[in-house]
Amino acid sequence: MKFPLYIAKRYLFSGSKNTAINIITIIASVGIIVGTMALFVVMSVFSGLKDFSLSFTNDFDPDIKAFAKEGKTILITPQQEAEINTIEGIAHYSKIIEERALFTFNGKDQLSNIKGVDKNFHLVNQVEKTIFQGQWIEEDTEQVVVGYGISQKLSMGLFDLVNVFETFVPKPGKGTIDSPEGAFNRSVLVPVGFYFINEDLNQKYVFTNLSIVQELLDYQPNQISGIEFKLTPDADESEVMEKLEGVFKGAITLKNRTQLNESLYRMLNTENLILYLIFSLVIVVTLFTLIGAIIMIIIEKKSNLKTLLNLGAEVASLRKIFLLQGFLICIIGGIIGLILGIVVTLLQQKFGFIMINQSMPYPVRFTFANLFIVLLTISALGFFASWIASNRVNKKLFDN
């Protein structure tokens, strides 16, 4: 390997007597540098956008959420709550009830989710920080925090003493409905805050106290629809979920944050893969120029190769010369491109010189995973392109 590597480095740094070959090689090298830089920057931008997109759901979604395996509700006993408190890795948990409900205000209607939460909810989720007007609900009150989208559709304000904000849910049970009053449970609520996250989530929830929703749905005091858990930083998620299964004897279904947003994660991962393939294709197209340059160098050096062959060099060794030369061009170009890409990414991450709007810089995130993926991609594609070109060195080449 020392002999082919020595010759490959000589050919790489000495250049060619043919100006056209030098120009084609430079074009291929620049293409590799630019393609590598673009691939790394795009992956870093997408990593930033992914974090930005998931930050919205993180304000609503706990680390783990428990649902009823059968039916819509869970009956939780004091003994089960005591057992939950002994599980290592659980920092806080909150009992919740979610149900579809009809909301009315000043003659306008809106169908959304009412979510009853207990006093520990703010310890599990970060909804409070998304409130842009008003305040979070106080315990043992009929106060509610409403999504900005819902408030816009109902044209409602906070602490409105003239218009009544009401919610209706169907009464449980069977039989003939004699009147609207007999078909629905009704509750009068007091809006004290608006939250704002994104267009979808802003129209999804109305938050209120757990007891209000239990009364509205005719639930028992220990009847809930789910439990949300916040884990400690060093918690073993799978171990915690296993212990929770034991507490409820398999009567619940547990999902972590990724599973709660499975479709979103799938969409983001698919988009990331598509972008990776598109920019990898750009590098592949560039490498065709490199293949052409290597083949032209082989033809130019044909007489030198014949001399080496007569001196005892094997055809396989001569082939390795150009395999290594092409691979070195790719590696050097890839490293330069990565350095440029890292500089651009870190500058954007620190100074935000490219803006989405006047107040928000384009999100980017430097990760070693992206660095490794790009380096592996350029190495693999460069090796394959060099192998294709180096196969031009064979016995037939020296028979002519």
C-alpha positions in Angstrom: 0.0 0.0 0.0 3.0 2.4 0.6 4.0 2.3 -3.1 0.5 3.1 -4.5 0.0 5.8 -1.9 3.3 7.4 -2.6 2.6 7.6 -6.3 -1.0 8.8 -5.7 0.2 11.7 -3.6 2.8 12.6 -6.2 0.2 12.7 -8.9 -2.2 14.6 -6.7 0.1 17.4 -5.7 2.2 17.7 -8.9 -0.7 18.2 -11.2 -0.8 17.4 -14.9 0.9 18.8 -17.9 -2.4 19.0 -19.6 -4.2 22.3 -18.6 -7.7 20.8 -19.4 -7.1 17.9 -17.0 -6.1 20.4 -14.2 -9.2 22.5 -14.8 -11.5 19.5 -14.7 -9.8 18.3 -11.5 -10.2 21.7 -9.9 -13.9 21.9 -10.9 -14.4 18.4 -9.4 -12.6 19.4 -6.2 -14.6 22.7 -5.9 -17.8 20.8 -6.5 -17.0 18.3 -3.7 -16.2 21.2 -1.3 -19.4 23.1 -2.1 -21.5 19.9 -2.1 -20.1 18.8 1.3 -20.6 22.2 2.8 -24.1 22.5 1.5 -25.1 19.0 2.7 -23.7 19.8 6.2 -25.4 23.2 6.4 -28.7 21.9 5.2 -28.7 19.0 7.7 -27.7 21.5 10.5 -30.6 23.8 9.5 -33.0 20.9 9.5 -31.8 19.8 12.9 -32.5 23.3 14.1 -36.0 23.4 12.5 -36.7 20.0 14.0 -35.9 21.2 17.5 -37.9 24.3 16.8 -41.0 22.3 15.7 -40.7 19.8 18.6 -40.4 22.6 21.1 -44.1 23.5 20.5 -45.3 20.0 21.4 -42.9 19.7 24.3 -44.9 22.5 26.0 -47.9 20.2 25.9 -46.6 16.7 26.1 -45.2 15.0 29.2 -42.3 12.6 29.3 -44.8 9.7 29.7 -48.6 9.6 29.5 -50.9 6.9 30.8 -54.2 6.1 29.1 -56.9 3.6 29.9 -56.4 0.4 28.0 -60.1 -0.3 27.8 -62.8 2.4 27.9 -62.1 6.1 28.4 -61.3 6.4 32.1 -59.0 5.1 34.9 -60.1 4.7 38.5 -57.0 5.5 40.5 -56.9 4.5 44.2 -54.9 6.1 47.1 -52.8 3.0 47.3 -51.8 3.3 43.6 -50.9 6.9 44.1 -48.7 5.9 47.0 -47.0 3.3 44.9 -46.4 5.9 42.1 -44.7 8.2 44.6 -42.2 5.4 45.5 -41.1 4.8 41.9 -37.6 6.1 41.3 -37.3 8.3 38.3 -40.6 10.1 38.5 -40.2 13.7 39.5 -43.9 14.7 39.3 -47.2 13.5 37.9 -50.5 15.1 37.2 -54.0 13.6 36.9 -56.0 14.9 33.9 -59.3 14.5 32.0 -59.6 15.3 28.3 -63.0 15.4 26.5 -64.5 17.0 23.4 -66.9 19.8 24.4 -68.9 22.6 22.8 -68.0 26.1 23.8 -70.2 29.1 23.3 -69.6 32.8 23.8 -71.7 35.8 22.6 -73.7 33.7 20.2 -70.7 31.9 18.6 -69.9 28.2 19.0 -66.6 26.3 18.9 -65.9 22.5 19.3 -62.6 21.9 21.0 -61.1 19.8 23.9 -61.6 20.7 27.5 -58.7 19.5 29.6 -59.1 19.3 33.4 -55.8 19.4 35.3 -54.8 19.1 38.9 -52.6 21.4 41.0 -49.4 19.5 39.8 -50.0 20.1 36.1 -47.6 23.1 35.9 -44.8 20.9 37.4 -45.2 18.3 34.6 -45.9 20.6 31.6 -44.7 24.0 30.6 -48.0 25.5 29.4 -47.7 28.4 31.7 -44.8 29.9 29.8 -46.9 30.0 26.7 -49.5 32.3 28.2 -49.1 35.7 26.4 -52.1 37.4 28.1 -53.6 36.9 31.5 -52.6 34.2 34.0 -52.8 30.5 34.8 -55.9 29.1 36.5 -56.1 29.1 40.3 -57.0 26.0 42.2 -60.7 25.3 43.1 -62.1 27.9 40.7 -64.0 27.9 37.4 -61.2 29.7 35.7 -60.0 28.6 32.3 -57.0 29.2 30.0 -58.1 29.3 26.4 -56.1 28.8 23.2 -55.5 31.9 21.1 -57.2 30.4 18.1 -60.3 29.6 20.1 -60.4 33.1 21.5 -60.2 34.5 18.0 -63.0 32.4 16.6 -65.3 33.3 19.5 -64.1 37.0 19.6 -63.7 36.7 23.4 -61.7 38.7 25.9 -60.6 38.1 29.4 -62.7 38.7 32.5 -65.7 39.6 30.4 -68.6 40.4 32.9 -71.2 41.0 30.1 -71.0 37.8 28.0 -71.0 34.3 29.4 -68.5 31.7 28.4 -70.2 28.3 28.5 -69.3 24.7 27.8 -71.6 21.8 27.0 -71.0 18.0 27.0 -73.5 15.2 26.3 -74.9 13.6 29.5 -73.9 9.9 29.9 -76.7 7.3 29.8 -79.4 6.0 27.5 -83.0 6.8 26.8 -85.1 9.4 25.1 -84.0 13.0 25.1 -86.9 15.3 26.1 -85.2 18.6 25.9 -81.8 20.2 25.2 -81.3 20.8 28.9 -81.7 17.1 29.5 -79.2 16.1 26.8 -76.2 18.2 28.0 -74.3 19.0 31.1 -73.5 22.7 31.2 -70.9 24.8 33.0 -70.1 28.5 33.1 -66.4 29.2 32.9 -64.3 32.3 33.5 -61.5 33.0 30.9 -58.4 34.3 32.8 -55.6 33.6 30.2 -54.8 32.9 26.6 -51.9 30.7 25.5 -50.2 30.8 22.1 -48.0 28.1 20.6 -48.9 27.3 16.9 -52.0 27.4 14.7 -53.0 23.8 15.4 -52.5 23.7 19.2 -54.0 27.2 19.7 -57.3 25.7 18.6 -57.1 22.5 20.6 -57.5 23.0 24.3 -59.3 24.9 27.0 -57.6 24.3 30.4 -59.5 24.2 33.7 -59.5 22.6 37.1 -59.9 18.8 37.2 -62.9 19.0 39.6 -64.8 21.1 37.1 -64.5 18.5 34.3 -65.3 15.7 36.7 -68.5 17.4 37.7 -69.3 18.2 34.1 -68.9 14.6 33.0 -70.5 13.1 36.1 -67.2 11.4 37.0 -66.3 10.0 40.4 -63.6 11.9 42.4 -61.0 9.3 41.6 -62.1 8.8 37.9 -59.7 10.3 35.3 -58.9 9.8 31.7 -55.1 9.9 32.0 -52.0 10.6 34.1 -49.0 12.6 32.8 -45.5 12.1 34.2 -42.4 14.2 34.3 -39.2 12.1 34.8 -35.9 13.1 36.5 -33.0 13.8 34.2 -31.3 10.5 35.1 -34.4 8.3 34.9 -34.5 5.1 33.0 -37.7 5.5 30.9 -38.3 1.9 30.1 -37.8 0.9 33.7 -40.3 3.5 34.9 -42.8 2.4 32.4 -42.4 -1.2 33.5 -43.0 -0.3 37.1 -46.1 1.8 36.2 -47.5 -1.2 34.3 -47.1 -3.2 37.5 -48.9 -0.5 39.6 -52.0 -0.6 37.4 -51.8 -4.4 36.7 -51.7 -3.8 32.9 -54.9 -1.7 32.9 -53.2 1.3 31.2 -51.4 2.0 28.0 -48.2 4.1 28.3 -46.7 6.3 25.7 -43.5 8.4 25.7 -43.1 11.8 24.1 -42.0 10.3 20.7 -45.0 7.9 20.6 -47.4 10.7 21.5 -46.2 12.6 18.4 -45.5 9.6 16.2 -46.9 11.1 13.0 -44.9 14.4 13.6 -41.6 12.5 14.2 -42.3 10.3 11.1 -42.9 13.4 8.9 -39.8 15.2 10.2 -37.6 12.1 9.7 -39.0 11.6 6.2 -38.3 15.2 5.3 -34.8 14.9 6.7 -34.1 11.7 4.6 -35.4 13.4 1.4 -33.2 16.4 1.9 -30.2 14.2 2.6 -30.8 12.2 -0.6 -31.3 15.3 -2.7 -28.0 16.9 -1.6 -26.2 13.5 -1.8 -27.4 13.3 -5.4 -25.7 16.7 -6.0 -22.5 15.2 -4.7 -23.0 12.2 -6.9 -23.4 14.4 -10.0 -20.2 16.2 -9.0 -18.3 13.0 -8.7 -19.0 12.1 -12.3 -16.6 15.0 -13.1 -14.0 13.4 -10.8 -14.4 10.1 -12.6 -13.8 11.8 -15.9 -10.7 13.6 -14.5 -9.2 10.4 -13.1 -9.7 8.5 -16.4 -8.0 11.3 -18.3 -5.1 11.2 -15.9 -4.8 7.5 -16.4 -4.7 7.9 -20.2 -2.1 10.7 -19.8 0.1 8.6 -17.4 -0.2 5.5 -19.6 3.5 5.5 -20.6 4.6 5.9 -17.0 2.4 3.1 -15.9 3.9 0.8 -18.6 7.3 1.6 -17.2 6.2 0.7 -13.6 4.6 -2.5 -15.0 7.9 -3.4 -16.7 9.7 -2.8 -13.4 7.6 -5.4 -11.7 4.6 -3.5 -10.4 1.3 -5.4 -10.5 -1.8 -4.2 -12.3 -3.7 -4.2 -9.0 -1.1 -1.9 -7.5 -1.3 0.5 -10.4 -5.1 0.5 -10.1 -4.7 1.4 -6.4 -2.8 4.5 -7.3 -5.8 6.1 -9.0 -8.2 4.7 -6.4 -6.2 6.4 -3.7 -5.7 9.6 -5.7 -9.5 10.0 -6.3 -10.2 9.1 -2.7 -7.7 11.6 -1.4 -9.3 14.3 -3.6 -12.7 13.5 -2.1 -11.4 13.4 1.5 -9.5 16.6 1.3 -12.4 18.4 -0.5 -14.8 16.9 2.0 -12.8 18.1 5.0 -12.5 21.6 3.6 -16.2 21.6 2.9 -17.0 20.4 6.4 -14.8 23.1 7.9 -16.6 25.8 5.9 -20.0 24.3 6.8 -19.1 24.2 10.5 -18.0 27.8 10.4 -21.2 28.9 8.7 -23.4 26.8 11.1 -21.7 28.1 14.3 -21.8 31.7 13.1 -25.5 31.4 12.4 -26.1 29.7 15.7 -24.3 32.4 17.6 -25.1 35.6 15.7 -28.2 34.7 13.7 -27.2 36.7 10.6 -29.9 35.0 8.4 -33.4 35.8 9.7 -36.8 34.2 9.2 -38.4 37.5 10.2 -37.3 40.7 11.9 -37.2 39.1 15.3 -36.3 35.4 14.7 -33.1 34.0 13.3 -33.1 30.9 11.2 -32.7 28.0 13.7 -29.6 25.8 13.2 -28.0 23.2 15.4 -24.4 21.8 15.2 -24.3 18.1 15.9 -21.5 15.5 15.7 -24.0 13.1 14.3 -24.5 15.3 11.2 -20.7 15.7 11.0 -20.2 11.9 11.0 -23.0 11.3 8.5 -21.6 13.9 6.0 -18.1 12.6 6.4 -19.2 9.0 5.9 -21.3 10.0 2.9 -18.5 11.8 1.1 -16.0 9.0 1.9 -18.3 6.2 0.6 -19.4 8.1 -2.5 -15.8 9.2 -3.2 -14.4 5.7 -2.8 -17.0 4.3 -5.1 -16.4 6.9 -7.8 -12.6 6.4 -7.5 -13.1 2.6 -7.8 -15.1 3.1 -11.0 -12.4 5.3 -12.5 -9.5 3.2 -11.4 -11.0 0.1 -13.1 -9.9 1.7 -16.3 -6.4 0.4 -15.4 -6.4 -3.2 -16.6 -4.3 -5.5 -18.9 -6.2 -4.3 -22.0 -4.9 -0.7 -21.3 -1.3 -1.9 -21.8 -2.0 -4.2 -24.8 -2.5 -1.2 -27.1 
